[in-house]
Amino acid sequence: MNSNVLQTPIDYLKGVGPNRADLLRQELGIHTYQDFINLFPNRYIDKTRYFKINELQRNSSEVQVIGKIVHLKMVQQKRGKRLVATFTDGTGEMELVWFRGHKWIKESLKLNTPYVIFGKTNWFNGVFSMPHPEMELLKEHEQSLRTAMQPVYPSTEKLTNKGITNRVINKLMQQLFVEVRTQFYETLPPTILDELKLISKSKALFNIHFPKSQELLAKAQYRLKFEELFYIQVQLIIKNLIHKSKIKGFPFDQVGEKFNDFYTNHLPFELTNAQKRVIKEIRNDLGSNAQMNRLLQGDVGSGKTIVALMSMLLAIDNDFQACIMAPTEILAIQHYNGIMELVAPLGLNIKLLTGSTKTKERRVIHEMLQEGSLHILIGTHAILEDKVQFQNLGLAIIDEQHRFGVAQRAKLWRKNTVPPHILVMTATPIPRTLAMSLYGDLDVSVIDELPPGRKAVKTVHRYDSNRLKVFKFLRDEIAKGRQVYVVYPLIQESEQLDYKDLMDGYESIAREFPMPEYQISIVHGKMKPADKDFEMNRFIKGETHIMVATTVIEVGVNVPNASVMIIESAERFGLSQLHQLRGRVGRGAEQSYCILMTSHKLSSDGKTRLETMVQTSDGFEIAEVDLKLRGPGNIMGTQQSGVLNLKIADIVKDNDILKTARYYAQKILKSDSSLALPEHKAVRYTYAQLVKHKNIWNYIS
């Protein structure tokens, strides 16, 4: 099918016209025939059955009935009027009701003429009624291109109000297929079609809109989902290949004295195999001529900081500067303290730059950066300011990347004539599924084992009725010299109530753990920062036994002696939040515990979350479950990424199709990176269209 026909503006489709065209553009973003064909149905209704009025059940399901209108009347109601028709089929009577569009509907209805009506039924005062039914004259109904499965298209209130109903869209779709004669350009190579036994593009598009059977519908859906995911992967992989070939990085040729000295003499512990593997991957990147663009994923406490430090030492050995950018001041300070301690013997020059750095200190930092005497800069967004100029930035490390936008990453690039190598670190495990789609253009490294001596945190779920036993357990742990966190949820919408729960909780703990034998700290959002810091520090120094807090302790507090985490109303936290909180304990050599407290009232999602937490401490597994429960939209703010504006596939439910699609995309591009072979002609053409139109579905035809 030549694709030019498909670029025809929607205005020209018979039955559309300028007014409808405007509505379709505004409401559904449909500009061309192409866009319209890619308006895929949300669901399908089985219209093979015709009900008699005396067979209707009071279950408000969608039904289809054949009969005649014998009477019409207008009825006054509190607001405005409604139009009511008496509809009969010989076995009984029902009412058809319209609350708007009376004039137009009244003029178009024919009395005593057979109609097929379809809609949801309501039962009221002994009579069935159907509001705003879809109606078609029986004789037209018998002639139209009808299938057993009837598609239901995405719509908006405005479209329905303006008379563009599902039936109208269905009719327009039939018209479109008549005009383009259903011959569509094949977008996948014959090898893939054969190996996966996929149906052709034409057959798939026809059966997604007018399925002949459940089986053909399933084949059409699979084929179109595969194609969508396949081309997303092709795009990402090509982007990565171009990046590697075009964007030159600084090759770090030597592994020098700082790296070797640290590795041989100052490593505080033996590296895990996972850490060794990741450092090797990073070294290969840095030694090649391409710019590194790598995502490092590792759970809380898996030792990403050491990997980051050793990568920075490689940069310094090659006469470059390095920087780490963290999303909050607390995290930046933590990185700074941790790294200062590790490299003390190496005599490196390291500075911290945050929003609260004094002007005088800033001047010193700016000068040292520009003359090249500053080796490592650690800080927050402050690093991005234009004033901050490096002499030769060779490696930029970004911690917790999802808090930084793409624009901010780009600013770091521009700090140099040649872009620095980029290492992005995250402790928020991104499900492999999502990583493949969002970060397909980054190389991904994973630290998937904990340092030796770390014991997995034991997690249990307890109901409020077991509270006394839990308190006894806390006394035993405190007697062994351990410390305890007790965390309460604090959610904007119910802040007053949550705050009250926190205070009540604090009081009941104070009764159970009386002074002077026990000391308790409390930290919450309404306190002054200085008071918060004071209480935090008492806990860190071990002066208090129990820290009662809202979720402010989520990020980056490190108290190795705290071995018990109690999470109150745990069902109100999201999975990733529970996992992050649990990561605050289990940082010392002792066995640690996480106790999830809830009432007996739990939703099924709540149950799933708690069971997942009890069963596994693998952040990736938890992220997969979280993705299934929440859908891809809310994770990591992917709404803004635009990558996942999918028309038919679903990243979560179609995980297996995604893996298959990625496998084939890699296979093709490995053997033929420029898609020059004759058998890849379809892929080359489709990819070119895709790049031209910027939108994955604009072209697939």
C-alpha positions as CSV (number, residue, x, y, z in Angstrom):
1,M,0.0,0.0,0.0
2,N,1.6,3.3,-0.8
3,S,1.9,5.2,2.4
4,N,0.9,8.5,0.7
5,V,-2.8,7.6,0.9
6,L,-2.4,7.2,4.6
7,Q,-1.0,10.7,5.0
8,T,-4.3,12.1,3.7
9,P,-5.9,14.5,6.2
10,I,-8.8,13.0,8.0
11,D,-11.1,15.8,6.7
12,Y,-11.3,14.0,3.3
13,L,-12.7,10.8,4.6
14,K,-16.3,10.4,3.5
15,G,-18.6,11.2,6.4
16,V,-16.1,13.3,8.3
17,G,-16.1,16.9,7.0
18,P,-14.5,19.9,8.7
19,N,-16.4,20.0,12.0
20,R,-15.9,16.3,12.8
21,A,-12.3,16.6,11.7
22,D,-11.6,19.4,14.2
23,L,-13.2,17.3,17.0
24,L,-11.2,14.2,16.1
25,R,-8.0,16.3,16.0
26,Q,-8.6,18.0,19.4
27,E,-10.0,15.1,21.3
28,L,-8.1,12.1,20.0
29,G,-5.1,13.6,18.2
30,I,-6.2,12.2,14.8
31,H,-4.9,14.2,11.9
32,T,-4.5,11.6,9.1
33,Y,-6.0,8.3,7.8
34,Q,-2.9,6.8,9.4
35,D,-3.7,8.1,12.8
36,F,-7.3,6.9,12.5
37,I,-6.3,3.3,11.5
38,N,-4.1,3.3,14.6
39,L,-7.0,4.2,16.9
40,F,-7.3,0.7,18.4
41,P,-10.4,-0.5,20.2
42,N,-10.2,-0.7,24.0
43,R,-12.5,-3.7,24.2
44,Y,-15.0,-5.7,22.2
45,I,-18.6,-6.5,22.6
46,D,-20.2,-9.8,21.5
47,K,-23.2,-8.8,19.5
48,T,-24.1,-12.2,18.2
49,R,-27.1,-12.5,20.5
50,Y,-30.4,-10.7,20.4
51,F,-32.4,-10.6,23.6
52,K,-36.2,-10.5,24.0
53,I,-37.5,-7.9,26.5
54,N,-39.0,-10.7,28.7
55,E,-35.5,-12.3,29.0
56,L,-33.7,-9.2,30.3
57,Q,-32.0,-9.6,33.7
58,R,-31.5,-6.9,36.3
59,N,-27.7,-6.9,35.9
60,S,-27.2,-3.7,34.0
61,S,-25.3,-5.5,31.3
62,E,-25.1,-4.4,27.6
63,V,-27.7,-6.1,25.5
64,Q,-29.1,-5.9,22.0
65,V,-32.9,-6.0,21.3
66,I,-35.0,-5.8,18.1
67,G,-38.3,-4.0,18.2
68,K,-40.3,-0.8,17.4
69,I,-40.9,2.6,19.0
70,V,-44.7,2.9,19.5
71,H,-44.8,6.2,21.5
72,L,-42.7,9.3,22.2
73,K,-43.1,11.9,25.0
74,M,-41.2,14.7,26.7
75,V,-41.1,14.5,30.5
76,Q,-40.2,17.5,32.7
77,Q,-37.7,16.9,35.4
78,K,-35.9,18.9,38.1
79,R,-33.4,20.2,35.6
80,G,-34.6,20.4,32.0
81,K,-36.5,17.6,30.2
82,R,-36.0,14.1,29.1
83,L,-37.3,12.4,26.0
84,V,-38.8,9.0,26.6
85,A,-39.8,6.4,23.9
86,T,-41.9,3.3,24.5
87,F,-40.2,0.4,22.8
88,T,-41.8,-3.0,22.3
89,D,-40.8,-6.3,20.7
90,G,-44.0,-8.3,21.2
91,T,-42.8,-10.0,24.5
92,G,-42.9,-6.8,26.5
93,E,-42.2,-3.1,26.7
94,M,-39.2,-1.0,27.8
95,E,-38.3,2.7,27.8
96,L,-35.6,4.4,25.8
97,V,-34.4,7.7,27.4
98,W,-32.5,10.7,26.2
99,F,-31.3,13.5,28.5
100,R,-29.8,15.6,25.7
101,G,-29.9,16.2,22.0
102,H,-33.8,15.9,22.1
103,K,-34.5,18.0,19.0
104,W,-32.1,16.1,16.7
105,I,-33.1,12.7,18.1
106,K,-36.8,13.4,17.9
107,E,-36.6,14.4,14.2
108,S,-34.5,11.4,13.2
109,L,-36.6,8.6,15.0
110,K,-39.2,6.7,13.0
111,L,-42.2,5.3,14.7
112,N,-43.4,1.7,14.2
113,T,-40.3,0.8,12.2
114,P,-38.0,-2.1,13.2
115,Y,-34.8,-1.0,14.9
116,V,-31.9,-2.8,16.5
117,I,-31.0,-1.1,19.8
118,F,-28.0,-1.7,22.0
119,G,-27.0,-0.3,25.4
120,K,-26.9,-0.8,29.1
121,T,-30.2,-1.6,30.8
122,N,-31.5,-0.1,34.1
123,W,-34.4,-1.5,36.2
124,F,-36.6,1.1,37.8
125,N,-40.2,1.0,39.1
126,G,-40.9,-2.4,37.4
127,V,-39.7,-1.2,34.0
128,F,-36.4,-1.7,32.1
129,S,-35.0,1.4,30.5
130,M,-32.0,2.1,28.3
131,P,-30.4,5.6,28.4
132,H,-29.0,6.9,25.1
133,P,-29.1,3.6,23.2
134,E,-27.2,3.0,20.0
135,M,-29.8,2.6,17.3
136,E,-29.8,1.2,13.8
137,L,-32.7,0.5,11.4
138,L,-33.0,-3.3,11.1
139,K,-32.7,-3.2,7.3
140,E,-29.4,-1.2,7.5
141,H,-28.2,-3.4,10.3
142,E,-28.6,-6.5,8.1
143,Q,-26.5,-4.9,5.3
144,S,-23.6,-3.4,7.2
145,L,-20.1,-4.9,7.5
146,R,-20.8,-6.6,10.8
147,T,-18.7,-9.0,12.8
148,A,-19.5,-11.1,15.8
149,M,-17.1,-9.0,17.9
150,Q,-17.9,-5.4,18.0
151,P,-15.1,-3.0,18.8
152,V,-15.4,-0.2,21.4
153,Y,-13.1,2.7,20.6
154,P,-11.5,5.2,23.0
155,S,-13.7,8.3,23.2
156,T,-14.4,11.5,25.2
157,E,-17.5,13.1,26.6
158,K,-17.2,15.9,24.1
159,L,-17.3,13.5,21.1
160,T,-20.3,11.6,22.4
161,N,-22.1,14.9,23.1
162,K,-21.4,16.0,19.5
163,G,-22.9,12.8,18.1
164,I,-19.6,11.1,17.3
165,T,-20.6,7.9,19.0
166,N,-18.9,4.5,18.9
167,R,-21.2,3.5,16.1
168,V,-20.2,6.6,14.0
169,I,-16.5,5.8,14.6
170,N,-17.2,2.2,13.6
171,K,-18.9,3.3,10.4
172,L,-16.1,5.8,9.5
173,M,-13.5,3.0,10.1
174,Q,-15.5,0.8,7.6
175,Q,-15.4,3.6,5.1
176,L,-11.6,4.0,5.6
177,F,-11.0,0.4,4.9
178,V,-13.1,0.7,1.7
179,E,-11.1,3.7,0.5
180,V,-7.6,2.3,1.2
181,R,-8.6,-1.2,0.0
182,T,-7.0,-2.8,3.0
183,Q,-3.6,-3.4,1.3
184,F,-1.0,-2.4,3.9
185,Y,2.8,-2.2,3.5
186,E,4.5,-5.1,5.4
187,T,6.8,-3.7,8.1
188,L,8.5,-6.8,9.4
189,P,11.1,-9.0,7.6
190,P,10.0,-12.4,6.3
191,T,12.3,-14.2,8.8
192,I,10.5,-12.8,11.8
193,L,7.1,-13.4,10.3
194,D,8.0,-17.1,9.7
195,E,9.8,-17.8,12.9
196,L,7.1,-16.3,15.1
197,K,4.2,-17.4,12.8
198,L,2.8,-13.8,12.8
199,I,-0.1,-12.8,10.5
200,S,0.5,-10.2,7.9
201,K,0.1,-6.5,8.6
202,S,-3.1,-6.2,6.4
203,K,-4.7,-9.1,8.1
204,A,-3.8,-7.8,11.6
205,L,-5.2,-4.3,11.0
206,F,-8.4,-5.7,9.5
207,N,-8.9,-8.1,12.4
208,I,-8.1,-5.6,15.1
209,H,-11.0,-3.4,13.8
210,F,-13.4,-6.1,12.5
211,P,-12.4,-9.4,14.2
212,K,-13.9,-12.5,12.5
213,S,-13.3,-14.6,15.6
214,Q,-11.7,-14.5,19.1
215,E,-8.7,-16.4,17.7
216,L,-8.0,-14.0,14.8
217,L,-8.4,-11.1,17.3
218,A,-5.7,-12.6,19.5
219,K,-3.4,-13.1,16.5
220,A,-3.9,-9.5,15.4
221,Q,-3.2,-8.1,18.9
222,Y,0.0,-10.2,19.2
223,R,1.2,-9.1,15.8
224,L,0.6,-5.4,16.5
225,K,2.0,-5.5,20.0
226,F,5.2,-7.2,18.8
227,E,5.6,-4.6,16.1
228,E,5.2,-1.7,18.4
229,L,7.7,-3.0,20.9
230,F,10.1,-4.2,18.2
231,Y,10.4,-0.7,16.7
232,I,10.9,0.9,20.1
233,Q,13.8,-1.4,20.7
234,V,15.2,-0.8,17.2
235,Q,15.1,2.9,17.9
236,L,16.9,2.6,21.3
237,I,19.5,0.2,20.0
238,I,20.3,2.3,17.0
239,K,20.5,5.4,19.3
240,N,23.0,3.5,21.4
241,L,25.1,2.4,18.3
242,I,25.1,6.0,16.9
243,H,26.1,7.3,20.3
244,K,29.0,4.9,20.5
245,S,30.2,5.6,17.0
246,K,29.7,9.4,16.8
247,I,30.2,10.7,20.3
248,K,33.8,10.3,21.1
249,G,34.8,10.2,24.8
250,F,38.2,10.6,26.4
251,P,40.0,7.2,26.4
252,F,41.4,6.6,29.9
253,D,44.3,4.6,28.7
254,Q,46.0,3.8,31.9
255,V,45.1,2.3,35.2
256,G,47.4,4.4,37.3
257,E,48.9,4.7,40.8
258,K,46.0,6.2,42.7
259,F,43.7,3.4,41.5
260,N,46.3,0.7,42.2
261,D,47.3,2.1,45.5
262,F,43.7,2.3,46.7
263,Y,42.9,-1.2,45.4
264,T,46.0,-2.9,46.9
265,N,46.4,-1.0,50.2
266,H,43.3,0.9,51.2
267,L,40.2,-1.1,50.3
268,P,38.2,-1.5,53.5
269,F,36.9,-4.9,52.5
270,E,37.2,-7.5,49.7
271,L,35.1,-6.5,46.7
272,T,32.1,-8.8,45.8
273,N,32.2,-10.6,42.5
274,A,29.4,-8.3,41.3
275,Q,31.4,-5.2,42.2
276,K,34.4,-6.6,40.3
277,R,32.3,-7.4,37.3
278,V,30.8,-3.9,37.2
279,I,34.2,-2.1,37.6
280,K,35.5,-4.2,34.7
281,E,32.5,-3.1,32.6
282,I,33.2,0.5,33.5
283,R,36.9,0.1,32.7
284,N,36.2,-1.3,29.3
285,D,33.9,1.7,28.6
286,L,36.4,4.2,29.8
287,G,39.2,2.6,27.8
288,S,37.3,2.6,24.5
289,N,37.0,5.7,22.3
290,A,33.3,6.1,22.9
291,Q,31.7,8.2,25.6
292,M,30.4,6.0,28.5
293,N,26.7,6.2,29.1
294,R,26.1,3.6,31.8
295,L,23.3,3.0,34.4
296,L,24.5,1.3,37.6
297,Q,21.7,-0.3,39.6
298,G,22.2,-1.8,43.0
299,D,20.1,-2.2,46.0
300,V,20.4,-0.2,49.2
301,G,23.7,-1.1,50.7
302,S,25.1,-3.1,47.8
303,G,28.3,-1.0,47.6
304,K,27.8,1.4,44.7
305,T,29.9,4.1,46.4
306,I,33.1,2.1,46.2
307,V,32.4,1.4,42.5
308,A,31.8,5.1,41.9
309,L,35.0,6.1,43.8
310,M,37.2,3.6,41.8
311,S,35.8,4.9,38.5
312,M,36.7,8.5,39.7
313,L,40.2,7.3,40.6
314,L,40.6,6.1,37.0
315,A,39.7,9.6,35.7
316,I,42.2,11.2,38.1
317,D,44.9,8.8,37.1
318,N,44.4,10.0,33.5
319,D,44.6,13.7,34.6
320,F,40.9,14.4,34.6
321,Q,38.5,15.7,37.2
322,A,35.4,13.9,38.4
323,C,32.1,15.0,40.1
324,I,29.2,13.3,41.9
325,M,25.8,15.0,41.8
326,A,23.1,13.9,44.4
327,P,19.5,15.0,44.6
328,T,19.5,16.2,48.3
329,E,22.0,17.9,50.6
330,I,21.8,15.0,53.1
331,L,22.9,12.5,50.4
332,A,25.6,14.8,49.0
333,I,27.1,15.2,52.6
334,Q,26.9,11.5,53.1
335,H,28.8,10.8,49.9
336,Y,31.3,13.5,50.8
337,N,32.0,12.1,54.3
338,G,32.1,8.5,53.1
339,I,34.6,9.3,50.3
340,M,36.8,11.5,52.4
341,E,37.2,8.7,54.9
342,L,38.0,6.2,52.1
343,V,40.6,8.3,50.3
344,A,42.2,10.0,53.3
345,P,45.6,8.2,52.6
346,L,45.7,9.2,48.9
347,G,46.1,12.9,49.4
348,L,43.3,13.9,47.0
349,N,41.7,17.3,46.8
350,I,37.9,16.9,47.4
351,K,35.3,19.6,48.0
352,L,31.5,19.7,48.7
353,L,29.2,22.2,46.9
354,T,25.6,22.6,47.9
355,G,23.0,25.4,48.2
356,S,24.3,26.3,51.7
357,T,28.0,26.5,50.8
358,K,29.2,30.0,51.8
359,T,30.1,32.5,49.1
360,K,33.8,32.7,50.2
361,E,34.1,28.9,50.0
362,R,32.4,28.9,46.6
363,R,35.1,31.3,45.2
364,V,37.8,28.9,46.4
365,I,36.0,26.0,44.8
366,H,35.5,27.8,41.4
367,E,39.2,28.8,41.3
368,M,40.5,25.3,42.2
369,L,38.2,23.7,39.6
370,Q,39.4,26.0,36.8
371,E,43.1,25.6,37.5
372,G,42.6,21.9,37.8
373,S,43.9,21.4,41.4
374,L,40.5,20.1,42.6
375,H,40.2,16.4,41.8
376,I,36.6,15.6,42.9
377,L,33.6,17.8,43.4
378,I,30.6,16.4,45.3
379,G,27.3,18.3,45.4
380,T,23.7,18.9,44.6
381,H,22.1,20.8,41.7
382,A,24.5,23.6,42.6
383,I,27.1,21.9,40.4
384,L,24.9,22.7,37.4
385,E,25.2,26.5,37.8
386,D,27.0,28.2,34.9
387,K,29.6,29.7,37.2
388,V,30.9,26.2,38.0
389,Q,33.5,25.5,35.3
390,F,35.9,22.6,35.3
391,Q,39.3,22.6,33.7
392,N,38.8,19.1,32.3
393,L,35.8,17.1,33.6
394,G,36.3,13.5,32.6
395,L,33.6,11.6,34.6
396,A,30.3,12.8,35.9
397,I,28.4,10.5,38.3
398,I,24.7,11.1,38.9
399,D,23.1,9.5,41.9
400,E,19.3,8.7,41.9
401,Q,18.9,9.8,38.4
402,H,15.1,9.8,38.3
403,R,15.2,13.0,40.4
404,F,17.1,14.8,37.6
405,G,15.6,15.6,34.3
406,V,17.2,15.1,30.9
407,A,17.9,18.9,30.6
408,Q,20.0,18.8,33.8
409,R,22.0,15.8,32.5
410,A,22.6,17.8,29.3
411,K,24.0,20.8,31.3
412,L,26.7,18.5,32.7
413,W,27.6,17.5,29.2
414,R,28.2,21.1,28.3
415,K,30.7,21.6,31.0
416,N,33.3,20.4,28.5
417,T,34.2,20.6,24.8
418,V,34.1,16.8,24.8
419,P,31.3,15.4,26.9
420,P,32.5,13.6,30.0
421,H,31.8,10.0,30.6
422,I,28.5,9.6,32.5
423,L,27.7,7.0,35.2
424,V,24.1,7.1,36.5
425,M,23.5,5.3,39.8
426,T,20.2,4.3,41.4
427,A,19.1,2.3,44.4
428,T,15.6,2.3,43.1
429,P,15.5,-1.0,41.3
430,I,14.0,-0.4,37.9
431,P,12.2,-3.5,36.7
432,R,14.2,-5.1,33.9
433,T,11.1,-4.7,31.7
434,L,11.0,-1.0,32.2
435,A,14.8,-0.6,32.0
436,M,14.7,-2.2,28.5
437,S,12.2,0.4,27.3
438,L,13.3,3.5,29.1
439,Y,17.0,3.0,29.2
440,G,17.5,0.8,26.2
441,D,20.1,3.4,25.0
442,L,22.1,3.2,28.3
443,D,24.3,0.2,29.0
444,V,23.1,-1.3,32.3
445,S,25.2,-2.8,35.1
446,V,23.7,-4.4,38.1
447,I,25.3,-5.1,41.5
448,D,23.2,-8.0,42.6
449,E,24.9,-9.4,45.7
450,L,25.4,-7.8,49.1
451,P,28.8,-7.4,50.7
452,P,30.0,-10.3,52.8
453,G,28.9,-10.2,56.4
454,R,25.6,-8.5,55.5
455,K,22.7,-10.7,56.6
456,A,19.3,-10.4,54.9
457,V,16.8,-8.5,57.0
458,K,14.1,-10.9,58.4
459,T,10.7,-9.4,57.6
460,V,7.4,-10.4,59.3
461,H,3.9,-9.2,59.1
462,R,2.0,-8.7,62.4
463,Y,-1.5,-7.5,63.2
464,D,-2.2,-4.8,65.7
465,S,-3.6,-7.5,68.1
466,N,0.0,-8.9,68.5
467,R,1.4,-5.5,69.6
468,L,2.3,-6.7,73.1
469,K,4.5,-9.5,71.8
470,V,6.2,-7.1,69.4
471,F,6.9,-4.7,72.4
472,K,8.5,-7.7,74.3
473,F,10.7,-8.4,71.3
474,L,11.8,-4.8,71.2
475,R,12.8,-4.9,74.9
476,D,14.9,-8.0,74.2
477,E,16.7,-6.3,71.3
478,I,17.3,-3.1,73.2
479,A,18.7,-5.3,76.1
480,K,21.3,-6.6,73.5
481,G,22.3,-3.0,72.9
482,R,20.4,-2.5,69.6
483,Q,18.4,0.5,68.5
484,V,14.9,0.6,66.9
485,Y,13.1,2.7,64.3
486,V,9.3,3.1,64.5
487,V,7.9,4.7,61.3
488,Y,4.4,6.2,60.8
489,P,3.0,7.1,57.4
490,L,2.4,10.8,56.7
491,I,0.4,11.5,53.6
492,Q,-0.6,15.0,52.5
493,E,-4.3,14.3,52.1
494,S,-4.7,13.0,55.7
495,E,-2.0,15.0,57.3
496,Q,-3.9,16.0,60.5
497,L,-5.0,12.4,61.2
498,D,-1.6,11.0,60.5
499,Y,0.0,13.5,62.7
500,K,-2.4,12.5,65.5
501,D,-1.5,8.8,65.0
502,L,2.1,9.6,65.2
503,M,1.6,11.5,68.5
504,D,-0.6,8.7,69.9
505,G,1.9,6.2,68.9
506,Y,4.7,8.1,70.5
507,E,2.8,8.3,73.8
508,S,1.9,4.6,73.9
509,I,5.6,3.8,73.3
510,A,6.7,6.2,76.0
511,R,4.3,4.4,78.4
512,E,5.7,1.0,77.4
513,F,9.4,2.2,77.5
514,P,9.5,4.6,80.4
515,M,12.4,6.9,81.2
516,P,15.1,6.9,82.6
517,E,15.6,3.3,81.5
518,Y,14.7,4.0,77.9
519,Q,15.4,7.1,75.8
520,I,13.1,8.0,72.8
521,S,13.7,10.4,69.9
522,I,10.9,11.8,67.7
523,V,11.3,13.3,64.3
524,H,8.6,14.7,62.0
525,G,8.0,17.3,59.4
526,K,6.6,20.0,61.7
527,M,9.8,20.3,63.7
528,K,12.5,23.0,63.1
529,P,15.4,21.6,61.1
530,A,17.8,22.3,64.0
531,D,15.6,20.2,66.4
532,K,15.4,17.4,63.8
533,D,19.2,17.3,63.4
534,F,19.6,17.3,67.2
535,E,17.3,14.3,67.6
536,M,18.8,12.5,64.6
537,N,22.3,13.0,66.0
538,R,21.3,11.7,69.5
539,F,20.1,8.5,67.8
540,I,23.2,8.2,65.6
541,K,25.4,8.5,68.6
542,G,23.4,5.8,70.4
543,E,22.1,8.1,73.1
544,T,18.5,7.2,72.4
545,H,17.1,3.6,72.0
546,I,14.0,4.3,69.8
547,M,13.5,6.7,67.0
548,V,9.8,7.4,66.3
549,A,9.5,9.1,62.9
550,T,7.5,9.9,59.8
551,T,9.0,8.8,56.5
552,V,11.7,11.6,56.6
553,I,14.2,8.9,57.4
554,E,13.8,7.2,54.0
555,V,16.8,8.5,52.3
556,G,20.4,7.9,53.3
557,V,20.5,7.7,57.1
558,N,23.1,5.2,58.2
559,V,23.0,3.8,61.7
560,P,24.6,0.4,61.7
561,N,23.5,-0.3,65.3
562,A,19.8,0.1,64.5
563,S,18.6,-3.5,63.8
564,V,14.8,-3.3,64.1
565,M,12.4,-1.3,61.8
566,I,8.7,-1.2,62.8
567,I,6.5,0.1,60.0
568,E,3.1,1.2,61.4
569,S,0.0,1.0,59.0
570,A,2.3,-0.7,56.5
571,E,-0.5,-1.3,54.1
572,R,-0.6,2.5,53.4
573,F,3.0,2.5,52.0
574,G,3.9,1.7,48.4
575,L,6.1,-1.3,47.8
576,S,9.2,0.7,46.7
577,Q,8.8,2.9,49.8
578,L,8.6,-0.1,52.1
579,H,11.7,-1.6,50.5
580,Q,13.6,1.7,50.9
581,L,12.6,2.0,54.5
582,R,13.7,-1.6,55.2
583,G,17.0,-0.7,53.7
584,R,17.7,1.6,56.7
585,V,18.3,-1.5,58.9
586,G,20.6,-4.5,58.3
587,R,23.6,-2.2,57.9
588,G,25.7,-3.7,60.7
589,A,26.9,-7.3,61.2
590,E,23.9,-8.2,63.5
591,Q,20.7,-9.9,62.3
592,S,18.2,-7.2,61.6
593,Y,14.4,-7.3,61.6
594,C,11.6,-5.5,59.8
595,I,8.1,-5.8,61.3
596,L,5.1,-4.7,59.2
597,M,2.2,-3.7,61.5
598,T,-1.4,-3.5,60.0
599,S,-5.0,-3.8,61.1
600,H,-7.0,-6.8,59.9
601,K,-8.7,-4.8,57.2
602,L,-6.5,-5.2,54.0
603,S,-7.2,-4.7,50.4
604,S,-6.0,-7.4,48.0
605,D,-3.2,-5.2,46.7
606,G,-2.3,-4.4,50.3
607,K,-2.0,-8.1,51.0
608,T,0.1,-8.7,47.9
609,R,2.5,-5.9,48.9
610,L,3.0,-7.3,52.4
611,E,3.4,-10.9,51.2
612,T,6.0,-9.7,48.6
613,M,8.0,-7.9,51.4
614,V,7.9,-10.9,53.6
615,Q,9.0,-13.3,50.8
616,T,11.8,-11.4,49.1
617,S,14.4,-8.8,49.7
618,D,15.4,-8.7,46.0
619,G,14.7,-5.1,44.9
620,F,14.2,-6.2,41.3
621,E,11.6,-8.7,42.2
622,I,9.9,-6.1,44.3
623,A,10.0,-3.6,41.5
624,E,8.4,-6.1,39.1
625,V,5.5,-6.7,41.5
626,D,5.2,-2.9,42.1
627,L,5.0,-2.3,38.3
628,K,2.3,-5.0,38.0
629,L,0.3,-3.3,40.8
630,R,0.7,0.3,39.8
631,G,1.1,0.1,36.0
632,P,4.0,1.7,34.2
633,G,2.7,5.2,34.2
634,N,3.5,6.0,37.8
635,I,6.9,4.4,38.2
636,M,9.8,6.8,38.0
637,G,7.6,9.5,36.4
638,T,7.7,7.8,33.1
639,Q,4.7,9.8,32.0
640,Q,7.0,12.6,31.1
641,S,9.5,10.4,29.3
642,G,7.2,10.2,26.3
643,V,8.8,6.8,25.4
644,L,5.9,4.9,26.7
645,N,3.1,6.5,24.8
646,L,2.0,3.0,23.7
647,K,-1.0,2.5,21.4
648,I,-1.6,-1.2,22.0
649,A,1.2,-2.9,23.9
650,D,1.4,-2.8,27.7
651,I,4.9,-2.9,29.2
652,V,3.8,-5.0,32.1
653,K,1.3,-7.5,30.7
654,D,3.3,-7.9,27.5
655,N,6.6,-8.4,29.2
656,D,7.3,-11.6,27.3
657,I,6.5,-10.0,23.9
658,L,8.9,-7.2,24.9
659,K,11.7,-9.6,25.5
660,T,11.1,-11.4,22.2
661,A,11.0,-8.0,20.4
662,R,14.3,-6.9,22.0
663,Y,15.9,-10.2,21.1
664,Y,15.0,-9.9,17.4
665,A,15.9,-6.2,17.2
666,Q,19.4,-7.0,18.7
667,K,19.8,-10.0,16.4
668,I,19.0,-7.9,13.2
669,L,21.1,-4.9,14.2
670,K,24.1,-7.1,15.2
671,S,24.3,-8.7,11.8
672,D,23.3,-5.6,9.8
673,S,23.7,-2.4,11.8
674,S,22.8,-0.1,8.9
675,L,19.9,-2.3,7.8
676,A,21.4,-2.4,4.3
677,L,20.6,-6.1,3.5
678,P,17.7,-6.7,1.0
679,E,15.8,-8.8,3.6
680,H,15.8,-5.8,6.0
681,K,14.3,-3.4,3.4
682,A,11.0,-3.2,5.3
683,V,12.7,-2.5,8.6
684,R,14.9,0.2,7.0
685,Y,11.9,1.9,5.3
686,T,9.8,1.7,8.5
687,Y,12.6,3.0,10.7
688,A,13.2,5.9,8.3
689,Q,9.4,6.8,8.4
690,L,9.6,6.6,12.2
691,V,12.4,9.0,12.5
692,K,10.8,11.4,10.1
693,H,7.4,11.5,11.8
694,K,8.8,11.2,15.4
695,N,5.9,9.0,16.5
696,I,6.2,5.3,16.5
697,W,2.7,4.7,15.0
698,N,2.7,7.4,12.4
699,Y,4.3,5.1,9.9
700,I,3.6,1.5,10.7
701,S,1.5,0.7,7.7
